[in-house]
Amino acid sequence: SGLVENLSPEGMLFSSESPFCHALKIGSSLLLTLEPRGWFPHAIQGTGTIRRILEERDLTTHNFLKHFGVKWGSFEPSHHSLFLKLLKEILSEIQTKKL
């Protein structure tokens, strides 16, 4: 499991302190499930490929925190439309808060 830090039509950046993530390498293929919190009630499944990895040490927990840049692969057709809807709703929320 991980925390989504950035989400875009091309990919995402997520981070995790999980020791299981140490096995992930650039080029690894992933089966991903996005579970948005709050107002968006749908989980979205897709595939992706790790394109970059940044590792840092958390100064509070002293655990290693890995950040993964992932390029989207594919979505099931119904999940792709949900993903696009999620992006549009996020953009709308951002625009509303800037006003």
Contacts in CASP RR format, 6 or more apart in sequence:
PFRMAT RR
TARGET T0000
AUTHOR 0000-0000-0000
METHOD contacts of the structure
MODEL  1
SGLVENLSPEGMLFSSESPFCHALKIGSSLLLTLEPRGWFPHAIQGTGTI
RRILEERDLTTHNFLKHFGVKWGSFEPSHHSLFLKLLKEILSEIQTKKL
1 16 0 8 1.000
1 18 0 8 1.000
2 14 0 8 1.000
2 15 0 8 1.000
2 16 0 8 1.000
2 18 0 8 1.000
3 14 0 8 1.000
3 15 0 8 1.000
3 16 0 8 1.000
4 12 0 8 1.000
4 13 0 8 1.000
4 14 0 8 1.000
4 34 0 8 1.000
5 12 0 8 1.000
5 13 0 8 1.000
5 14 0 8 1.000
5 15 0 8 1.000
5 67 0 8 1.000
6 12 0 8 1.000
6 13 0 8 1.000
7 34 0 8 1.000
7 86 0 8 1.000
7 87 0 8 1.000
7 90 0 8 1.000
8 87 0 8 1.000
9 72 0 8 1.000
9 84 0 8 1.000
9 87 0 8 1.000
10 71 0 8 1.000
10 72 0 8 1.000
11 48 0 8 1.000
11 69 0 8 1.000
11 70 0 8 1.000
11 71 0 8 1.000
11 72 0 8 1.000
12 69 0 8 1.000
12 70 0 8 1.000
12 72 0 8 1.000
13 67 0 8 1.000
13 68 0 8 1.000
13 69 0 8 1.000
13 70 0 8 1.000
14 67 0 8 1.000
14 68 0 8 1.000
14 69 0 8 1.000
14 70 0 8 1.000
15 65 0 8 1.000
15 66 0 8 1.000
15 67 0 8 1.000
15 68 0 8 1.000
16 65 0 8 1.000
16 66 0 8 1.000
16 68 0 8 1.000
17 58 0 8 1.000
17 61 0 8 1.000
17 63 0 8 1.000
17 64 0 8 1.000
17 65 0 8 1.000
17 66 0 8 1.000
21 66 0 8 1.000
21 68 0 8 1.000
22 64 0 8 1.000
22 66 0 8 1.000
24 30 0 8 1.000
24 50 0 8 1.000
24 53 0 8 1.000
24 66 0 8 1.000
24 68 0 8 1.000
25 50 0 8 1.000
25 53 0 8 1.000
26 50 0 8 1.000
26 51 0 8 1.000
26 52 0 8 1.000
26 53 0 8 1.000
27 49 0 8 1.000
27 50 0 8 1.000
27 51 0 8 1.000
28 49 0 8 1.000
28 50 0 8 1.000
29 47 0 8 1.000
29 48 0 8 1.000
29 49 0 8 1.000
30 47 0 8 1.000
30 48 0 8 1.000
30 49 0 8 1.000
30 50 0 8 1.000
30 70 0 8 1.000
31 45 0 8 1.000
31 46 0 8 1.000
31 47 0 8 1.000
32 45 0 8 1.000
32 46 0 8 1.000
32 47 0 8 1.000
32 48 0 8 1.000
32 70 0 8 1.000
33 43 0 8 1.000
33 44 0 8 1.000
33 45 0 8 1.000
33 46 0 8 1.000
34 43 0 8 1.000
34 44 0 8 1.000
34 45 0 8 1.000
34 83 0 8 1.000
34 86 0 8 1.000
35 43 0 8 1.000
36 42 0 8 1.000
36 43 0 8 1.000
36 44 0 8 1.000
36 86 0 8 1.000
39 89 0 8 1.000
40 86 0 8 1.000
40 89 0 8 1.000
42 82 0 8 1.000
42 86 0 8 1.000
44 75 0 8 1.000
44 79 0 8 1.000
44 82 0 8 1.000
44 83 0 8 1.000
44 86 0 8 1.000
45 75 0 8 1.000
45 76 0 8 1.000
45 79 0 8 1.000
46 72 0 8 1.000
46 73 0 8 1.000
46 74 0 8 1.000
46 75 0 8 1.000
46 76 0 8 1.000
46 79 0 8 1.000
47 72 0 8 1.000
47 73 0 8 1.000
47 74 0 8 1.000
47 75 0 8 1.000
48 70 0 8 1.000
48 71 0 8 1.000
48 72 0 8 1.000
48 73 0 8 1.000
49 70 0 8 1.000
49 71 0 8 1.000
49 73 0 8 1.000
50 68 0 8 1.000
50 69 0 8 1.000
50 70 0 8 1.000
51 69 0 8 1.000
51 70 0 8 1.000
51 71 0 8 1.000
52 68 0 8 1.000
52 69 0 8 1.000
53 66 0 8 1.000
53 67 0 8 1.000
53 68 0 8 1.000
53 69 0 8 1.000
54 66 0 8 1.000
54 67 0 8 1.000
55 64 0 8 1.000
55 65 0 8 1.000
55 66 0 8 1.000
55 67 0 8 1.000
56 64 0 8 1.000
56 65 0 8 1.000
56 67 0 8 1.000
57 63 0 8 1.000
57 64 0 8 1.000
57 65 0 8 1.000
58 64 0 8 1.000
58 65 0 8 1.000
75 83 0 8 1.000
END
